[in-house]
Each structure stands twice: as structure tokens, then as C-alpha cells.
């Protein structure tokens, strides 16, 4: 009888020990990646996964530090080869649109942390899971280098309790920590506009739609007449400018000619920054640059003999292309 009673007590003890104490079993490292096009805002929502052991339902919240910048208000992914080259970004609570903070700048509010509830498991293996979303935003208008992979590593700290109840947790003693890696590349980017002599891009960046088609109207054609626009180029990579002419560098009559024996072309000279461009053949490569430039585009009517009456035109195509 005593032997049987002892065996029964051992079985009972084994059954009670099957439920582990409630704690975070896994708070997984996570990565947010971006492929950034400088003239567009970029947004992505990522997910953080948490695994709990035990049978208790627990409230939790997560704070995230400032990464390499040291400030939650100025987070930036850094070019590993040039610490001065960075892409600024924001980490936000999706439901509130507020920046995810930590305790370095004071007590965060409930709208400035990632939070939720982990349900307790009801049976073996005594595991429960929950995920929480986080949003990454990158503003348009940053023209960083397209070569490197920009990177930032941040520390995430998970606490049991509610952030607006300081008695429920100790800021210096998180329940678990993990790393959030921000990684991204900036796509090669070229932006162009044709503007009046000396004018700038429209206000704002990326701002309004850029004007990329212009007409040089000479009126009645006379030798020596000139027209000018400026080509503005914004770029974050090497770029090439090439110029081609529909009529191989002459203006050709498009209406009004009734006499095939009368000349139907008028010559002109095209200059970029004062340098003549040869339009008689195929596309003419003008230059390669590392950054944005202002290129003066000038057309001048050259001397010509009597030409057929009518309207004359040529179409010049200026192509600016990133070399990567």
C-alpha cells in the first residue's frame, strides 16, 4: 500500500511540473528592407514575432532605441563607407502614426510604443504566439549614393506590463531584447527639367511635375536669331547626356512648300554650355557627371540662301540616363 501511494504522489508531481513559468521564450530579431527611389515616399510595414511559454495572459510593450544616430527623432541608415552619407527614416506605430520611442528621452506614451497582449497557453507544450506590426517610412527628396547598402541596427526591448503604468515594469530590466536591422539601397535617380534662362526647379522637392518639353519659336527666320533654355539635372549617380536631331541638325519645312526646286531646309547651330553639338550623325554624347548641373541649351539660326516659304521645324531629343 505504501509503495502504491508513493507512486501516485510521484505521478501527481510530474503532472504539475508540465506547465512552465510564464516568460518570453523567443523575441525574434527582425529586418526591415527598403529599395528607395528618391523622388517617391517609401513605406513598408514589418512584423515582430514573440513566443511565450506558460499559461498566463500578459500585457506587453516594446520600445526601440535610436540606432546609430542615438536619437529616436533622427534615425538614419548609414553608408558603411562614409558615415556622413545617410538616409533618414522613421519607425512608427501603425495604429497611431507616432514615432516608436524608448526611455532615453523620457517616459513614452502608450501611443509611442508597440504593444499588445500575449494569451496564455491552455495545454502542452505551453506555447503561445503573437505578432506586432511596425512601419518604416522614408521621405522623398533624399539624393544619396546608389552604390552602398545603407544600414542601421537598433535594440528592441520588450517589457511585461503597460507603459502608462510604471509600477508594472522596471525600465532597466526588460523581459527580452532583440535586434531590428534596417537595410536598404537607393536606386539610381535622374530628374530633369527644361526651364527659362536662369530659372530653378519648381519649389519643393520632388515638387510639381517637371517641364521636359519646350518650343523654341523663332518667328520669321533670320540668320543670327537665338533662343535659349536651361536643362537642369538632379542625380545621385553618374549620368550621361546625349543629343540627337530628327532632321540631322537642320530645320525642315513642314508646310507651305509648293516648289520642289527651292531649298526646304534652314541650318542652325545647337550649343550646350557654349560648346557646339554635332547633330549631323547619330546621338552626340555631351558629358558625364557625378552630380546635378545646369546646362545652357542655345540654338542659333545660321546664314542661309533663299528658302521655300513655309513653316520649319526640327525636333531635338535630349536624353539623360543614369549609368548604373
ABEGO torsion letter per residue (X at the ends): XAAAAAAAAAAAAAAAAABBBBBBABBBBBBBBBBBBAABBBBBBBBBBBBBBEABBBBBBBBBBAEAAGBAAABBBBBAABAABBBBBBBBBAAAGBBBBBAAAEBBBAAABBBEBBBBBABOAGBBBBBBBBBBBBBBGBBBBAABBBBBBBBBBBBBEBAABAAABBAABBABBBBBBBBBBBBBBBBBBBBBBGBBBBBEOAEBBBBABBBBBAEBBBBGBBBBBBBBBBBABBBBBBBBBAAGGBBBBABGBABAABBABBBBBBBBGGBBBBAABBBBBABBBABBBBBBBBBBBBBBBBBBBEBBBBBBBBBBBBAX
